[in-house]
C-alpha cells in the first residue's frame, strides 16, 4: 500500500514539474521532476 501511495505522489510531483517548466520556472520544474523520480517506483527502496 505504501508503494502505491508513493507512486501516486511521484506522478503528481512529475506532472507539477512539467507544468512548471511550461510556465517558465525552469529550476523549480527540474527540482520537482527529480524529486518525483526519486520517490517513484525506482525510489521506493529509499523509504522502505
Secondary structure, 3 states (H helix, E strand, C coil): CHHHHHHHHHHHHHHHHHHHHHCCCHHHHHHHHHHHHHHCHHHHHHHC
